[in-house]
């Protein structure tokens, strides 16, 4: 008997699992600067500066400012401004406002993202089997309201419920995040739920900690995947392989290693 026959729900991570960023951060920051007549900022400096700025904002105002009741646009404006300043670009207020509006608009659309071709078919296949599908992500509201629908991942046709950290005030790897998913699914027992993600720390370990099944995707051939396998995890290259694995009699045997 396959694991699929025992499941009532599957939760799926978004970035790195269903979709990926298209191009580089510098592409969009460059286009924004050029739109107001400025030269492109240095890609490497911008990328490093953004990583530090984002980490600081996420530490000081987690879940995109949820507890601080900080508007989403203010959270991102602070983060983007800090990114430019750290990279050595301290624009005047009027210039920065124009640049930021371009960046915020771009990342609030489908433009910077690419949907993996197996994502929509996999989600529809699950729902066609009578399995509830939850989209779960450390993301703000625009993933749910704008970005995923623009990419063809819609509530009602590809997923049944969502858990997004910016809307819940809890983020992975906190196990409470996955407990919310179980509640949202209709208080389904954790042993009847599988989570699919691309991070052992944010996806696999917290899902397993509350009794859910879990598998990992390694779409980009990360060196860490070898260690994931050594620790007993099921690691698959994509959602086509995940569908085959779930339908296989071997899925129950492999899953027993994880429990």
C-alpha positions as CSV (number, residue, x, y, z in Angstrom):
1,X,0.0,0.0,0.0
2,X,1.4,3.4,-1.0
3,X,1.8,6.4,1.3
4,X,-0.7,8.2,-0.9
5,X,-3.5,6.0,0.2
6,X,-3.0,7.0,3.8
7,X,-2.9,10.8,3.2
8,X,-5.7,13.2,3.6
9,X,-3.7,16.4,3.1
10,X,-0.4,17.5,1.5
11,X,1.2,20.9,2.4
12,X,3.6,22.4,-0.1
13,X,6.3,25.1,0.3
14,X,6.5,27.8,-2.4
15,X,9.9,29.2,-3.2
16,X,12.3,26.5,-4.4
17,X,9.4,24.0,-4.4
18,X,6.7,25.4,-6.7
19,X,8.5,28.4,-8.1
20,X,11.9,30.1,-8.2
21,X,13.3,33.7,-8.6
22,X,14.0,34.6,-12.3
23,X,17.2,36.4,-12.9
24,X,19.1,38.2,-10.2
25,X,18.1,40.8,-7.6
26,X,20.4,43.3,-9.3
27,X,18.4,43.0,-12.5
28,X,15.4,44.6,-10.9
29,X,17.3,47.1,-8.8
30,X,19.1,48.1,-12.0
31,X,15.9,48.6,-14.0
32,X,14.5,50.7,-11.1
33,X,17.5,52.9,-11.0
34,X,17.6,53.3,-14.8
35,X,13.9,54.2,-14.8
36,X,14.8,57.5,-13.0
37,X,17.9,58.2,-15.1
38,X,20.5,56.7,-12.8
39,X,23.2,54.2,-13.6
40,X,22.8,50.6,-12.5
41,X,24.0,49.8,-9.0
42,X,26.8,47.3,-8.6
43,X,25.1,43.8,-8.6
44,X,27.4,42.1,-6.1
45,X,27.3,45.0,-3.6
46,X,23.5,45.2,-3.9
47,X,23.1,41.4,-3.4
48,X,25.2,41.3,-0.3
49,X,23.7,44.5,1.1
50,X,20.2,43.2,0.6
51,X,21.0,39.9,2.4
52,X,22.2,41.9,5.5
53,X,19.3,44.3,5.3
54,X,16.7,41.6,4.9
55,X,18.1,39.6,7.8
56,X,18.1,42.6,10.1
57,X,14.5,43.5,9.2
58,X,13.4,39.8,9.7
59,X,15.1,39.8,13.1
60,X,13.7,43.1,14.3
61,X,10.3,42.9,12.7
62,X,9.6,39.2,12.0
63,X,6.8,38.1,9.7
64,X,7.0,41.3,7.7
65,X,6.2,43.4,10.7
66,X,3.2,41.5,11.9
67,X,3.5,42.0,15.6
68,X,4.6,45.6,15.2
69,X,1.6,46.2,13.0
70,X,3.9,47.6,10.4
71,X,2.3,48.0,6.9
72,X,3.9,45.6,4.4
73,X,4.9,48.5,2.1
74,X,6.7,50.2,5.0
75,X,8.6,47.0,5.9
76,X,9.8,46.6,2.4
77,X,10.6,50.3,2.0
78,X,12.8,50.2,5.1
79,X,14.5,47.0,3.9
80,X,15.1,48.3,0.3
81,X,16.4,51.7,1.5
82,X,18.8,50.0,3.9
83,X,20.0,47.7,1.1
84,X,20.9,50.7,-1.1
85,X,22.6,52.6,1.7
86,X,24.6,49.5,2.7
87,X,25.7,49.2,-0.9
88,X,26.8,52.8,-1.0
89,X,23.8,54.4,-2.7
90,X,22.1,57.0,-0.5
91,X,19.6,58.7,-2.7
92,X,17.5,61.7,-1.8
93,X,13.9,61.0,-0.7
94,X,12.2,61.9,-4.0
95,X,14.6,59.8,-6.0
96,X,14.4,56.8,-3.7
97,X,10.6,56.9,-3.6
98,X,10.5,56.5,-7.4
99,X,13.1,53.7,-7.3
100,X,11.3,51.9,-4.5
101,X,7.9,52.1,-6.2
102,X,9.3,50.4,-9.3
103,X,10.9,47.6,-7.2
104,X,7.9,47.1,-5.0
105,X,5.6,46.9,-8.0
106,X,7.9,44.4,-9.8
107,X,8.2,42.0,-6.8
108,X,4.4,42.3,-6.3
109,X,3.8,40.9,-9.7
110,X,4.7,37.6,-11.4
111,X,7.7,39.2,-13.3
112,X,10.5,38.1,-11.0
113,X,9.3,34.5,-10.6
114,X,9.1,31.4,-12.7
115,X,6.7,28.5,-12.0
116,X,8.2,25.1,-12.4
117,X,6.3,23.2,-15.1
118,X,5.4,20.3,-12.8
119,X,3.9,22.5,-10.1
120,X,0.3,23.0,-11.4
121,X,-0.1,19.4,-12.7
122,X,1.1,18.0,-9.4
123,X,-1.3,20.1,-7.3
124,X,-4.2,19.3,-9.5
125,X,-3.3,15.6,-9.4
126,X,-3.4,15.6,-5.6
127,X,-6.8,17.4,-5.5
128,X,-8.0,15.0,-8.1
129,X,-7.2,12.2,-5.7
130,X,-9.4,13.8,-3.1
131,X,-6.4,15.1,-1.1
132,X,-6.5,18.6,0.5
133,X,-3.7,20.8,-0.6
134,X,-2.2,23.5,1.5
135,X,0.2,26.2,0.3
136,X,2.5,27.2,3.1
137,X,5.2,29.8,3.0
138,X,7.3,32.4,4.8
139,X,5.8,35.1,2.6
140,X,3.7,38.1,2.8
141,X,0.1,38.6,1.6
142,X,1.0,39.3,-2.1
143,X,2.0,35.7,-2.6
144,X,-1.5,34.6,-1.8
145,X,-3.4,37.5,-3.4
146,X,-1.3,38.4,-6.5
147,X,1.8,36.4,-7.3
148,X,0.5,32.8,-7.1
149,X,-2.7,33.6,-9.0
150,X,-0.7,35.4,-11.6
151,X,1.4,32.3,-12.0
152,X,-1.7,30.1,-12.4
153,X,-1.7,28.7,-8.8
154,X,-5.2,29.5,-7.6
155,X,-7.2,28.7,-4.5
156,X,-10.0,26.3,-5.5
157,X,-8.3,24.8,-8.5
158,X,-4.7,24.1,-7.3
159,X,-5.0,24.6,-3.5
160,X,-7.6,24.5,-0.7
161,X,-6.0,26.6,2.0
162,X,-2.9,28.6,2.7
163,X,-0.7,29.6,5.6
164,X,1.5,32.6,5.0
165,X,3.8,34.0,7.7
166,X,3.0,37.6,7.0
167,X,-0.7,36.9,7.6
168,X,-0.3,34.6,10.6
169,X,2.5,36.2,12.6
170,X,4.3,32.8,12.8
171,X,6.9,31.6,10.4
172,X,8.9,28.4,9.7
173,X,10.7,26.7,11.3
174,X,8.3,27.3,14.3
175,X,6.3,24.1,14.6
176,X,3.2,26.3,15.4
177,X,3.3,27.3,11.7
178,X,2.5,23.6,10.8
179,X,0.0,23.3,13.6
180,X,-1.9,26.2,12.0
181,X,-1.8,24.2,8.7
182,X,-3.3,21.2,10.4
183,X,-6.1,23.4,11.8
184,X,-6.7,25.1,8.5
185,X,-7.0,21.6,6.9
186,X,-9.8,20.7,9.2
187,X,-7.9,19.4,12.2
188,X,-6.5,16.5,10.3
189,X,-4.2,14.2,12.2
190,X,-0.5,14.9,11.5
191,X,0.1,11.3,10.5
192,X,-2.3,11.8,7.7
193,X,-0.4,14.8,6.3
194,X,2.7,15.1,4.1
195,X,4.8,18.2,3.8
196,X,7.0,18.9,0.8
197,X,9.7,21.5,0.9
198,X,13.2,22.3,0.0
199,X,14.8,23.1,3.5
200,X,15.7,20.6,6.1
201,X,15.6,23.3,8.8
202,X,12.5,25.2,7.8
203,X,10.4,22.4,6.2
204,X,11.5,18.8,7.0
205,X,12.4,19.1,10.7
206,X,9.5,21.2,12.0
207,X,6.9,19.1,10.1
208,X,8.4,15.9,11.4
209,X,8.5,17.3,15.0
210,X,4.7,17.4,15.2
211,X,4.2,14.0,13.6
212,X,3.7,14.9,9.9
213,X,5.4,13.0,7.1
214,X,7.9,15.0,5.1
215,X,10.0,14.8,2.0
216,X,12.5,17.2,0.5
217,X,13.0,18.5,-3.1
218,X,16.5,19.1,-4.4
219,X,15.8,21.0,-7.7
220,X,19.1,22.8,-7.7
221,X,21.4,19.9,-6.8
222,X,22.5,21.4,-3.5
223,X,25.6,19.7,-1.8
224,X,23.5,19.5,1.4
225,X,21.2,16.9,-0.2
226,X,23.8,14.2,0.4
227,X,23.6,14.8,4.1
228,X,19.8,14.9,4.0
229,X,19.8,11.4,2.5
230,X,22.3,10.1,5.0
231,X,20.0,11.2,7.8
232,X,17.2,9.1,6.4
233,X,15.3,11.7,4.4
234,X,13.5,11.0,1.2
235,X,15.1,13.5,-1.3
236,X,13.6,13.9,-4.8
237,X,14.6,16.0,-7.8
238,X,11.1,17.4,-8.6
239,X,7.4,17.0,-8.3
240,X,7.2,14.5,-11.1
241,X,9.4,12.2,-9.0
242,X,7.3,13.1,-6.0
243,X,4.1,12.0,-7.7
244,X,5.8,8.7,-8.8
245,X,7.1,8.1,-5.3
246,X,3.8,8.8,-3.7
247,X,2.1,6.3,-6.0
248,X,4.7,3.6,-5.4
249,X,4.4,0.8,-3.0
250,X,8.0,1.7,-1.9
251,X,6.8,5.0,-0.5
252,X,5.5,3.4,2.7
253,X,8.8,1.6,3.2
254,X,10.9,4.7,2.8
255,X,8.6,6.7,4.9
256,X,9.0,4.2,7.7
257,X,12.7,5.1,7.9
258,X,11.7,8.7,8.7
259,X,9.3,7.9,11.5
